[in-house]
Amino acid sequence: MANIKSAKKRILVNQTKAARNKAIKSAVKTAIKKVDTAVANNDAAAANAALTDAISAIDKAQTKGVYHKNNASRKVARISKAVNSIQ
């Protein structure tokens, strides 16, 4: 355990940031799973709606620095390709 005041603060700040990042990543994963489920059911309308939400969640995560821009771009490309495969 840290003894220095600034080190204690860094621990608290890092815990807060980690919790925020975890929540954002979880939301992105959930959105991607919804797209995958719609694609698996060959439901084009639901897939397009879920795709819009997922892209929005991924872009927000990238803007907040949770994902690198290339990682976010790759995720968007993969789910877009999956949705386009059923249309």
N, C-alpha and C positions, 0 to 999 in steps of 0.2 A: 504494500500500500504506500502511496506517495505521502511524503511528509511536507513538501513544499506547497505553499498555497496555490501557485500558478499551475503546478502539476495536478493538483486536485481538481482545479477548474477545467483543465484540459480533459481529464477523465470524464467529467460530467458533460462537457460540450460534445465530446466524441460519442458518448452514449446517446445523447439527444439526436445527433446527426445520423448515427447508425439506425436508430429507431425510425427516423423519417425516411431514410433510404430504403429500409426494409419494407415499410408500408407502401412506398411508391412502386418498388419492384414487384411486390405481391399484387398490386392493382394491375400492373402491366401483364403479369402472368395470367391473371384471371381473365383479362380481356382477350388475350391470345387464345386461351382455352375455349372461350365462347365462340371465337371464329372457327377454331378447329372442329368443334362439335357441330356447328352449322354446316361446315364443309362435309363432314362425315355423313350428315343426314341429307346431303344434296339439296339443302334449302338455300337457294340463291338469295332470296329477299332477306332472310335472317343473317346470312353470311355478309351481305353488303352492309347491313346496319351494324353488325358487330365489328366489321372491318373499320368503319368510320370511327367507332368508339375506341378501338384498339390503336389505330394510328394516332388519334388524339392523345391517348394515354402515353404512348411511346414518345411522341414529340415533347410532351410536357416533361417526361422523365429526362429526356436528353437536354432540354433547356435548363433544367435544375441541376444538371451535372451528375445525375445518377448513372446515365449511360453515356458512353463515348458516341460521337456522331456516327461513326462507321458501324458500331454495334446496333444503334437505333435504325440506321438505314437498312442494315441486313435483316433485322426483324420485320420491318415494314415490307421489304421486298419478298420475303418468304411467305408472309401471310397473304399478300396481294396476289402472288403467284398461285397460291392454293385456292383463293376465291375465284380467280380467273379460270382455273381449270374446270370448274363446275358449270360455268356459264355457256 
